[in-house]
């Protein structure tokens, strides 16, 4: 993954409480807490570089004394983390997540100060190992096998500058770009490392790739019209088989991924025979059931993806790029409208029930 880090293990410890004052019944201050605070422009790499020890300990509570019988609380420790973080225990159980700037999560609670209840002895703070797991948040996730032209497409529609070369596995870390529209609306697009057959079983970069798809609002499948072959040892797949295989990988990893709105971009339309291949593919996509008997069973997903739009493009000549950008915009706006409508209905329902 190079310099891109998408999970990090940290040690967090709440502060110990302060000593009580038995003679005058004074209470020690509580220990400080450790908080994770979501902040934009923060990365897990910056946390690792700034705190190589990866230890975060909050301050100790003040002891009770004659001048201040109630001791002051210890200093809290705040750790700034990126947006889109899931907080996991060491056993893999999720205990929280941070998706918007300013959201806070209590990672370790400080111990109580000494008081009559504790025989004036302070309590220690909570301590544990936690894992921060990052899932990129983007409006659209580009899904496709290596070399389908995802990086080229991202550089065409946004200001991102991913590395591009004509061999498999060019993209080894997720790239984020933003499509800018004339009315200043921005839509974020994530180019995710190329899937391979068996990614759901964690082959290649399987799970590292697929977990990022979970946080994208919509999917944009990018398929090479002339088909795909990873290496001489693997089987050649037609564009139709490629679409089915991509669907199958998503389905086997997490079925809910197939409920996301999806668009299909058919790339490399500048190649010879592309028009004939496209006509063939459109026939197959209109009635997929008629062609499934020609394929091996392991390629066929239980559910097929419903594409909101199918757009032939060429990242080489620029054909269909503007149409694709318009289609992405339309699809995102429509989803937002539906969400607002559902939100309005919920609000109305609450009003009625409260009356």
Secondary structure, DSSP 8 states (H G I E B T S, - for coil): -TT---EEEEEEE-------BGGGTBB------EEEEE-TT--HHHHHHH-TT-EEE--------SS-SB------EEEEE-SSEEEEETTS-EEEEE-STT-EEEEE-------GGGTT------EEEEEEEE----SEEEE-BTTSSHHHHHHHHSS------SSS----S-EEEEEE-TTS-EEEEEE---B-TTGGGT-TTHHHHHHHHTT-SEEEEEEETT-B-SSTTS--B-HHHHHHHHHHHHHHH-GGGGGSEEEEEEE-TTSTTHHHHHHHHHHHHHTGGGTGGGS-GGG--SS---EEEEEE--TTT-TTHHHHHHHHHHHHHHHHHHHHHHHHHHHHHHHHHH-
